[in-house]
């Protein structure tokens, strides 16, 4: 009987740590189909908003991307825990993170490369790369054959006020607006204003671009500061792009599908 009580005690302690996230040990995914070291973000923090753009049509290609089957964010354990810390801080100020993309299968990256080489396909140019010639996407660094997303510790995100405002729905084929336009003239995103839309292939999306307004600069600095405080680093060409500094797989690129 005493042995059974001891076992029950440790079982309760384990689940307490799992649910509250207050243990230093890593949470492990409940899904056995994910590789070791990965989990779904909502297993760590269900309150972080997810608008996974590459599952649908509202992205720079204009159609679902290979490898994405469900709109769920997958990350390495350490980076997911880091985002949960950021989220806890933002909630104190009635704000929330929203992720657009997290782990990205290598086959998705390969599809980007194939698309970039097809200069005839400019379906989404007006919104996502209106001032960039598609033939320059490789040279200008917007498309590459490898992505940090495929290592599992990189994510694209923004900040949304609480309570969460309505998010506009994109309808395939609708009139597109340039991503660098003022917030009231471009696609209606429910995040705070960072000066451009997500995945805007434009110099104005560079985090430290001096041409953005004072409010947008302040928002970018706020996001950068809180992310860096919790162990992330920014890609200077994209205000929305962050990588957990202590990557679990710094030299490994994965290709399992998002299911």
C-alpha positions in Angstrom: 0.0 0.0 0.0 2.8 2.4 0.9 4.6 1.7 -2.4 1.4 2.4 -4.3 1.0 5.8 -2.5 4.6 6.7 -3.4 3.9 5.9 -7.1 0.7 7.9 -7.0 2.6 10.9 -5.4 5.2 11.0 -8.2 2.5 10.6 -10.8 0.6 13.6 -9.4 3.8 15.6 -9.3 4.6 14.7 -12.9 1.2 15.9 -14.2 1.4 19.0 -12.1 4.7 20.0 -13.7 3.4 19.0 -17.1 0.3 21.2 -16.9 1.7 24.3 -15.3 5.0 24.3 -17.0 6.8 25.1 -13.8 9.4 22.3 -14.0 12.9 22.7 -15.5 12.5 19.4 -17.2 11.2 19.6 -20.8 7.7 18.8 -21.8 7.4 16.0 -24.2 4.9 15.9 -27.0 1.9 13.6 -26.6 2.0 12.8 -30.3 4.3 9.8 -31.0 4.4 10.8 -34.7 6.6 13.8 -34.0 10.3 13.3 -33.9 12.0 13.5 -30.5 12.5 17.1 -29.4 9.5 18.5 -31.2 5.9 19.2 -30.1 2.8 21.2 -31.0 2.9 24.7 -29.7 -0.6 24.4 -28.2 0.7 21.6 -26.0 2.8 24.2 -24.2 0.5 27.3 -24.5 -2.9 27.0 -26.0 -3.5 30.8 -25.7 -1.0 31.7 -28.5 -3.0 32.5 -31.6 -2.2 30.5 -34.7 -2.9 31.7 -38.2 -0.8 29.3 -40.3 -0.6 31.0 -43.7 1.0 28.2 -45.7 -1.9 25.8 -45.1 -4.2 28.0 -47.2 -4.1 30.3 -50.2 -3.2 33.6 -48.5 0.6 33.5 -49.0 3.1 34.7 -51.6 2.4 31.7 -53.9 -1.3 31.8 -53.6 -2.1 28.1 -52.8 -1.5 25.5 -50.0 2.2 24.6 -49.6 3.4 21.0 -49.8 4.0 19.5 -46.4 1.3 21.5 -44.6 -1.9 19.5 -43.9 -3.2 21.1 -40.7 -3.0 24.6 -39.3 -0.9 23.8 -36.3 2.5 25.2 -35.2 5.2 22.6 -34.5 8.4 23.7 -32.8 11.3 22.3 -30.9 10.6 22.0 -27.2 13.0 24.7 -26.1 11.7 27.3 -28.6 8.1 26.6 -27.7 8.8 27.0 -24.0 10.5 30.3 -24.9 7.4 31.6 -26.7 5.3 30.6 -23.7 7.5 33.0 -21.6 7.0 35.8 -24.1 3.3 35.1 -24.1 3.1 35.3 -20.3 4.7 38.8 -20.4 2.5 40.1 -23.2 -0.7 39.0 -21.4 0.1 41.3 -18.6 -0.4 44.2 -21.1 -3.5 42.7 -22.7 -1.6 41.4 -25.8 -0.9 38.0 -27.3 1.4 36.4 -29.8 0.1 35.2 -33.1 2.2 32.8 -35.2 2.1 32.7 -39.0 4.6 29.9 -39.6 6.8 27.7 -37.4 8.5 24.4 -38.4 8.6 24.2 -42.2 9.2 20.9 -44.0 12.1 20.9 -46.4 9.7 19.9 -49.2 7.9 23.2 -48.6 11.2 25.1 -49.0 11.9 23.1 -52.2 8.5 24.2 -53.5 9.4 27.8 -52.9 12.5 27.4 -54.9 10.6 25.8 -57.8 8.0 28.6 -57.7 10.7 31.3 -57.7 12.3 29.9 -60.8 8.9 30.0 -62.7 8.9 33.7 -63.6 5.5 33.4 -65.2 3.7 32.7 -61.9 3.1 36.2 -60.4 -0.4 35.6 -59.1 0.3 37.2 -55.7 2.9 39.7 -56.7 0.8 42.8 -56.1 0.5 42.0 -52.4 3.7 40.2 -51.4 6.5 41.5 -53.7 5.0 44.5 -55.6 8.4 46.4 -55.9 10.6 43.3 -56.4 11.3 41.7 -59.8 10.7 38.0 -59.3 13.9 37.2 -61.1 15.7 38.9 -58.2 14.1 36.9 -55.4 17.2 34.6 -55.0 19.7 37.5 -55.4 17.9 39.7 -52.9 17.7 36.8 -50.3 14.0 36.4 -50.2 14.1 32.8 -51.3 16.8 30.2 -50.4 17.3 26.5 -50.8 17.6 26.1 -47.0 15.5 27.7 -44.2 16.1 27.9 -40.5 12.4 27.0 -40.2 13.2 23.5 -41.2 15.4 23.2 -38.1 12.4 23.7 -35.9 13.5 26.7 -33.8 12.4 29.5 -36.1 9.0 31.1 -36.3 7.2 34.0 -37.9 4.9 36.0 -35.6 3.2 39.2 -34.7 1.4 40.7 -31.7 -2.4 40.9 -31.4 -4.3 43.0 -28.8 -6.7 41.4 -26.3 -9.5 40.9 -26.7 -8.7 39.6 -30.1 -10.1 41.7 -32.9 -11.8 40.2 -35.9 -9.5 38.7 -38.5 -10.4 39.4 -42.1 -10.9 36.3 -44.3 -8.9 36.0 -47.5 -10.9 34.8 -50.5 -9.0 33.4 -53.3 -8.9 35.7 -56.3 -9.9 38.8 -54.4 -8.4 42.2 -55.2 -4.9 42.4 -53.7 -3.4 45.4 -52.0 0.4 46.1 -51.7 1.8 44.9 -48.4 3.8 48.1 -47.8 0.7 50.4 -47.8 -0.6 52.0 -44.5 -2.4 49.6 -42.2 -5.9 50.9 -43.2 -5.2 50.2 -46.9 -3.5 46.8 -47.0 -5.0 43.4 -46.1 -6.8 43.6 -42.8 -4.7 41.8 -40.2 -5.8 41.8 -36.6 -2.3 42.4 -35.3 -0.9 45.7 -34.2 0.8 47.8 -36.9 4.4 46.9 -37.7 4.5 48.9 -40.9 4.0 46.1 -43.5 2.0 42.9 -43.8 3.5 39.5 -43.1 5.8 38.0 -45.7 6.2 41.4 -47.4 9.2 41.1 -49.7 10.2 44.7 -49.5 12.9 46.8 -47.8 10.3 48.5 -45.6 9.9 45.1 -43.8 13.5 45.3 -42.6 13.3 45.5 -38.8 15.4 48.7 -38.5 14.2 50.5 -41.6 14.2 54.2 -40.7 11.3 55.0 -43.1 8.6 53.4 -41.0 6.6 55.6 -38.8 7.1 56.2 -35.1 4.4 53.9 -33.9 5.6 51.1 -36.2 9.2 51.6 -35.0 8.0 51.4 -31.4 6.1 48.2 -32.1 9.0 46.6 -33.8 11.3 47.5 -30.9 8.8 46.2 -28.3 8.6 42.8 -30.1 12.4 42.6 -30.6 13.1 43.5 -27.0 10.7 41.0 -25.4 11.8 38.2 -27.8 15.5 38.9 -27.2 14.9 38.9 -23.4 13.5 35.4 -23.7 16.3 33.9 -25.8 15.4 34.7 -29.4 17.2 36.6 -32.2 15.6 38.5 -35.1 16.4 38.3 -38.8 17.1 41.9 -39.7 15.3 41.7 -43.1 12.0 40.5 -41.6 10.5 42.1 -38.5 8.3 39.0 -38.0 11.1 36.4 -38.2 12.7 35.0 -35.0 14.9 32.1 -34.0 15.6 30.6 -30.6 19.3 31.2 -30.1 20.1 27.9 -28.4 18.8 25.7 -31.3 18.3 22.1 -30.5 19.2 21.1 -34.1 21.5 23.9 -35.5 22.8 21.8 -38.4 19.8 19.5 -39.1 17.0 20.1 -41.6 13.8 18.1 -41.2 11.2 17.1 -43.8 8.4 15.4 -41.8 5.0 16.8 -42.7 2.8 19.0 -40.5 -0.1 16.6 -39.7 
